[in-house]
Amino acid sequence: MNAPSPKHAPPLRIFLSAAEPSGDLHAASLIRAIRAKHPDAVFVGVAGPKMQAQGCVAIADMTAHAAMLTGVVGSVRRAVSVLGAVDHEFSHHRYDAVVVLDSPMLNLPIALRAKLHNLPVLCYIAPQLWAWGAWRVYKIRARVDRLAVVLPFEEEFFRAKGFVADFVGHPRFDALHRETVDEIVRDRIRGTGQPVVAVLPGSRRHVIREVLPGQLEVAAAIRDRHPRAHVGISVADDSVRELIEQTARRSGVACALYTKQNAELLSAADLTLVASGTATLEVAYRGSPMIVMYNGSKTMYRLIGRWLITTKYLSLVNILAQREVVPEFMPYYDSTVPIARAAIELLDDADRQSQMRGALADVIAPLNRPGASARAADILLSMIRAAH
């Protein structure tokens, strides 16, 4: 029996799973890229608000409960509860492919269920086996058909371990290239005080609680040294604004809040205090010197994390550079005094700031191109064609 011609074929039906706010953002971009070629495609999945805004039907939303390595235990029960809904979805509805984005604790079981239903699986933004959990390589290889990787060295790393892997670029730069800087706002920030210190505490509530108090302690020390310093805190969205306002008020540090104005705040900044993660790429893109800090659980790190993490550096920009381009204080710290000292020394050394800006530009050069979402979409569509 011949396959139906394309014009009579039913719309593509694609299942996506993203459990992190960053994965939600990148999955939304992927949906846009697929719709550009298949406007009638149907998307269902474990979806955050950005995916839902692109028309993805959510069977669950895990983004509000996302956790880093040493905070995953609290998310286990939620992840298990989602899998029943996934089982029902794969058993009762037709799908052409499954895309899982990062978050292996949730997505490896989803990938297994997809394989049991003979669905092609694309892993977009691969688990960081080069950083921790290398023993998972066999499990992932058995459950995933292809990898669309977002860091330059990952293609060679995964291919050496038997994966079909392609470097597509980092999707964060798709969004960054679409953004424009409001020069009036940027100049207003610069005119408020000098130096300008940007504070990026992240978008997740538990990260903000762990990181922002220490960042504000560092900001207070900077203001002691530079009384005219302007401290600006990035607010990811209104859902975390009250938490940030309360934390800032308790700190006693005079500061301003900027909601969804990272482009202007970072372009104006002389120094950025940033929580770990892909936000460091955005800071590098805007050319701001930075200090990376994350204050997770010391106990959990000593019991578990130190046995799992295999990289010399923990911040993404230093991992990419394979050297310490920016000071990093993570996965925890006992005091902010050394961080404040490093921040003040950096602010007082114009030559070092210039050198750091140049080094950051070099680090992100292989990533600093749009089109990652379109390239990942092309890979997925080729997988669907091959399966059909």
Phi, psi and omega in degrees: 000131182283148176290149179296149178292155184306324185288342177257359181289146177292160179301148175301141178233114190236133176259131178234148177225120176222125184254350181253153174303322179293320177295324176300316179299313184287326176294323177298320177295322178295319178300315178301318182293322178290319180297332178299333180253336180226080185300334183266007181300146180251134182236132179223151175166190171277102198228136174273185186296327181289321175295317180297324178295337177269009175095010178281127178281122185267124170271345176193157176231112181259357191294330181287347184246014184298148182219152174279180186310310185275009179233021187281339188302319182294344182263354186298313183297321179296317181298318180298320182294333180288328188296328176298320178294324178294316177305313180297318183297313182290332181279334189246354182224148177282138174225148178267333181192164178232136176240125176245137183242110175054207174047062185298332181303321178270318194277336175294317173297324176295318178298321178299315179296322177297317180294325178296337177258014176059038178261135175293139184239123172254129173259114181252122190072086190287153172304144186276068180298334179288346180257319180197157175073036183298338180295345182281358188303318184291321179296316181294317182297328180284340188250347186239135180275319181215155176243133167252103188263155191243359177242140189304319185283347185290329181301309180295319181303309184285325177297324178296340180258014172092009179272154165272105188229140179225133175281121182252354188098170181262125185294343177301330182282341171301312181290319182297323180289339177278340184280146172241150180268124174283103187295329178296315179294316179302313182292327177295319178297314180298326182281351183285331180174164180223140354286166176265124179247114177270139179239119179245098183271001180096181184247354183257138187299318182291329176290318179300317180297326183279328191257318189299318179303318178292320178300320180289329173298317177296317179299322178297319179295321178297319179293329174298323180276324182233086186301337181268007181299140175255123180256119179242126181258128176282128176250115185297316178196176186294339183293338181247002185298314182298318178299316180294318178300315180296317181294318179295320181296318180295329182288334183078005181275127176291124184205166176239149179253137181234111182269122179052042178232037181300322183302315181286316182296314182289326178294332180273342192286139169272337179205142177238131171261115191231138170292155183294160177126194183291347175301332179297330177292321178295319178298316179298318180300322180277357173078026179263129169303151187213160167233129182261132180216139176213130184244077179277194182283117177298319182297312180297321179296316182291326180282322189235305191303316185294339178274343183262322187281128185244356181272150178291323181246157183246334178278144189298319182295323178287326176297315179296321182279340186059031173197168182276092175282322179234148175295136177233135179235092186193159011277356175206167174214151181270335183210148176270359182300311178297328179293315179298319179299315179296321180294315181293319178299320179292317180295330182272002184234093183297323180296319180293322176300316180296318179297320180294319178301317179296318179295320179295321178298320178294320182298316185270357183306315179293340182263341192279067177208139178282169173110002181299317182296320179294320179293320177295322177298319179298320178297313181299315181295325176293324176296318180295317178299317181296321180293326180283000000 
